[in-house]
Amino acid sequence: MICRVWASAAAILLLGSCAGRMRQTNTAAARPPAVQPAMQRQIENAIDAGDGDVIARQLRERMAAGPDDLNVRLALADHYRKQGYPELALEHYRLAAERFPGDAQVALLTAQTLQDQGMTAEAAAGLERFLARYQSKDAGLPAWLGILRDSQGEYAKAEVAHRAAIVLDPSSAKLHNNLGYNLLLQGKRTDALTELRRAVGMDSGSKTARGNLALALMRGGSSEEQKEAILQWQSISSPAAAHNNAGAVLLEEGRYAEARKELETALGHQPDYTPALKNFELLAGQDGKPAVLPVRAASPASWRRTMKRLWYALAGIEDTPSSGSVTIATKQ
């Protein structure tokens, strides 16, 4: 078992998928054979909802009155997508693509909606066909193609797409970050560091780029690079999180003695830091050493809290823990 760095932000930010699905209705026998798929789904949707969707009805009326109004078509598709009907949204995007075949926005939204439904290969193929046919200057298309190829593990093809996006928009920190992470996935660490440093230089406030730079510095890095990695992580999180991340990477690499030191440092900063505690348990399972946590002298405040808990226990009073969210270290 190995652990992943909980705070390393994924370089590739995929859009959230719609959780809802269309309910199936028993109306197949009554369907006229000539009804188009988009219209049929609209009919089923109306049966389910009693046609009570005022916004959708108004947009359909506007689309019927002006079929060449692309904005209305996109607004209707977007509405269905947000309402949890991605299949219906996809039909409208495809109809828009038939009427406006060279529109980059339609091509991108179609690909993203396909991705929502898990059809990554079809989404990527559609973008590739569009880019081969039309000379689009929209960097979002090759950027998204790179994202899709990365998600499929086709890193070499993704690199080509990421570089094409940068040619169209060389000043985008996000695009350099995406390319840097792609290069790191391919094991091209030196090139990855160059791109990620460039991304941080363009946008020093990007937590994603800083986190990925720290990850690249830590993986196989020298002692100086490891120190820099921890500083990068500390710039976007707490000292406990930074040292935990360092320990997690070292644990992944099988460098158990160094990992133990970093995790002990993390727990020295925050003894109850759950991700570090979880990673410490994983480490104990890997190196065979007991999960002995570092002991730190109790401060007066912590001593008072301990006495308070003891008094509550003796008095039969429940000591309710404070609420708060923590990130759990994951296993692979």
N, C-alpha and C positions, 0 to 999 in steps of 0.2 A: 504494500500500500504506500502511496506517496500522496503528498498534499500539494494543493495549488495555492498560489499567492492570492489571498482573498481580496486585497485592495488593488491588484493590478487591473486597471480598466481596460476592457477590450478595445482595441484600436478601431474596430469596425462596429459602428453603431447602427444596428438593424432596427427598422421601425417595428413597433409592437403589432402583434397580429390580433385580429378581431377574434373574440372568444365565442361569439354567438354563432349559431348555425340555423339555417332555415328549417322550420318544421315541415315535415312531409305531410301532405294532405292526400286524401283518397279521392282524387278528382281525375285520374288518368283516363277513365272511360269517357269523360265528358270533354276532353281536350280536342279542339278542332285541329286537324293535322297541319293546317297551314300557319298556325300561330308561331311566331318567332320565339326562340328560347327566352330572350329578355322579356318579351311581352308575357309569355306564359308564367315566368317567375313572378312578374308583377301581379298577375292575376292571383296566383297562389298567395302572395304576400297580402293582397287585399282581402282574400278569404280569411286568412289567419287573423289579421288585425282589424277587420271590419272596415278597411279603407279609412281608418281614423287618423292616418298620418297626414296632417294638414300640410306640412312642409313638402313632403314628397308629391302630394297631389298638385300643389301650386307649381312646383318645378316641372312636373309632367305637362301641365297645361302650357307653361311658357315654352317648353321644348316643342310641343306640338305646333304652337303658333310661330316659332322661329327655329326650324330644324337645323339651320346653319349657325346657331349661336353656340359656340363651343363652351363658353363659360357656364351656360345653363346646364349643358350636358355633364360637364365636370362637377358642377355643384350637386347634381342629382346623384351621380356615382359616389361622390364623397359622402353624401348624406347616407346612402345605403351602407357604405363601408363602416361609418361610425355607429350606425344602428345595429351592427352585427350581422349584416347580410353581404359578406364578401363575394359570394357567387353572383349575386344580382349586380353588385358594383362592377365586377369583372365584365359581365355582359355589356354594361353600358360603356365601359372603357373600350371594349373591343368594337362596339358600334361607332364610337367616336373615332377610333383608329381607322375604320373603313372610310369614314367621311373626311378625315383629316390625316392621311397616311404619313405625312412628313412632319407632324408636330412632335417635337421632342418631349414636351410635358406629358402628352398622352402616352407615349412610349414608356416613359419612366414610371408613371402611375400604374400602367398595366403591369409592368414588371414587379412593382412593389406589391400590388394586390395578389399577383400569382405567388409571391414569396409569402404573403400572409397565409396562404392555403397550403404551404409546404411544397409548391411546385417550383423548386429552385432551378432545376435544369431547364424547364420550359421558359422561365423568366430570363435566364441568362441567354438562351438561344434566341429569344425574341429581341433582346437588346443587341446582340451581335448582328442579327439580320438588319436591324434598323441602322446601326452604325456603318455597316458595309454598303448600305444603299444611299444613305443621306450624309452629307458633310455637315454634321451638327457641331456647333461651337459651344454647346452646353457641356461643361465639365461633369455635371451630375450623372450623365449617362455612362461614360466609361468608369467613373468612380463607383457607381452602383454595380456595374458589371464586375469590377474587381472585388467588391464586397460579396457578390454571389459566388464567384469562383473561389474565393477564400473559404467560404462556408462549405463548399464542396471538396475542399482539400486540394484544389487544382491551383497550387501556388504559383507555378511558372506562368500560366495563362493570366492569373490575377495580377501578377507583377506587370505584365504588358499593359493591362487595362489601367492600373494605378498610374503608370508612367504617362500614358496617353492623357489621363485626366490632368496631371500636373502640367503638361505642355499647354493645355487650354487655360489653366489657372495656376500659374507658378507661385503666386503669393499666398496660396491657401495653406494655412498651418494644418488643417484637418487632412488635406490630401497628402502632405508630406508625412504626417503621422501614420496614415493608413499604409503608405508604401513602406515606411520604416518597420511597422509591425509585420507586414507581409515578408519582408526580408529577414526579420528575426525568425519567423516560422520556417523559413527555408534554411536557416543556419548561417545566413550571410551576416554575421554579427557586426563586422566593421562597417559595411554599407548601411546596416540598420542604424547603428549609432550616428552615422553622418546625417541620415534623414531625420531621426528623432531629435537630434540637437538642433537641426534646422527648424523643425516644427516648434520646439520650445522657444527658440530665438524669435520666431514670428509671433508667437502667442505665449508669453510667459505665464499667463493665467490658466492655461489649459491643463487641467488635472489629468486628463487622459494621456496627453503627450508626456507629461512629467512622469507619470506612473509607468508608461511603457519605456521611457528612457532609463528609469531606475531598474526595470526588469532586464533590459539589455546590458546595462552596466554590471549587474549582479551575476548574470549567467556566464560563468567561465571568466569572470573578471579578475583583475589583479587586486591586491589589498587596497590600493588607492582608489580603484574604480568601485570597489565594494563600499568604501567610505562615502564616495560621492553618491552612490545609489541610495544609501540610507539618508543622506541629506536631501536628496530629491524626494524621497517618500515622506520625510518629516515636513517638507514644505507644503504638502497637501494633506497630511494626517498627523496623528500623535506620535511621539517617540515610541510608544509601545507597539503601535501598528507598524511603524517603519522597521523596527528590529524583528518583529514577527514575520514580516514579509521577507526580510533577508534570511531568516531562519528557514522559512518555507522553501525558498529557492535552493538553499544549501542542502536541505533535506531531500529535495527532488534529485539533486546531483549526487546524493550518497555521501556527502561530506558531513558526517554525523557529528564529529567533535566540534566543528565550527558552527553547525546548526544549533547544537545544545547551548553553546555560548551566547548566540544571538537570542535564542528563546529565553534563556535565563535573564538576559538584559531586558527583554521586553517585559517579563514578569516582575523584574526589579522596578520598572517604571509604573506598572499597574498589575498588582498581584492577581486581580480577579479578571484579567483580560481573557475572555473566553477563546478567541482564535488561537492565542498562544498556548493556552492550556490544552486545547485539542491537538495542536501540533506537537506539544510535548508528549502527549500520549502516543501519537503516531511514531515519534522518534524513539520512544522506549520500546515499541514493538519492532523497530528496525535494527537498533544497535544492541538490543538485549540488556541494556542497562536499566536500572529501576527509574521510575518516573519521580525522582526526588526533586522537588521544587526548591528554588532558592529561598532561604530564610532571610527576612529583612527585619531589622529592629522596628518594633511597633512605635508609632508616634503617639503622643498624648491623646490625640483625637481618636486614633484607632483603638487605643486602650480603653477609652471611655465607651466606644461603641461595643467592644467586647464585653465589658462589664454590664452594659445595658441589656445585651442579649442574654447574658447569664441570669440577670435579675428577672427578665421576662420569662425565662425557662423555669426558674424556681417558683415564680408567682403564677405560672400557668397561663401567661399572656402570649398570644401569637405575635411573633415578630414578622410583620409583613414586609417582604423585600421591596425595594424601590423598583418602579417600572423603568424600562429602557430597552432598547434594541441593540443587539450585538450581532456581529457577523461570524458565523460558524465556519471554521476551517473545513474544507471538503476533502473527501477521499477520492482517489481514482482507482 
